[in-house]
Amino acid sequence: MKTKIIAFAFGILISTTAFAQREGRSPEDRAEKMTAHLTEKLSLTEEQAEGMEALFLKNMKEGREKAEQASGREERMALREEQQTAMEDELKSLLSEEQFNEYLTIKEDLHERRGNNRGRGRKDS
């Protein structure tokens, strides 16, 4: 009985910690993390990194506001695509052509990895 109580308490502790870590990521934290990653991958200058972080942060905040105002899934997806296109237009002016092309490659790789993870556990018919 004592072991079951300890195991139960441990399970609650683990799930609470995992939830807190997931919820603790503010737009500022995410923008900073994305910028740090891309600064390394794209060899950004300090000025480029600052501009990119500001752009990511603005994009995340506006995206959340627009998503909350959208009436349905299709509208949210259309708004997201429109916002992504506008952000990429701004990135083109911030990055060199080579850096922008590398950014697109990184983005595509990320989408492919996420897409592959979505199908886990499904069997092809």
Buried (B, 14 or more C-beta within 10 A) or exposed (E): EEEEEEEEEEEEEEEEEEEEEEEEEEBEEEBBEBBEEBBEEBEBEEEBBBBBBBBBBBBBEBBEEBBEEBEEEEEBEEBBEEBEEEBEEBBEEBBBEEBBEBBEEBEEEEEEEEEEEEEEEEEEE
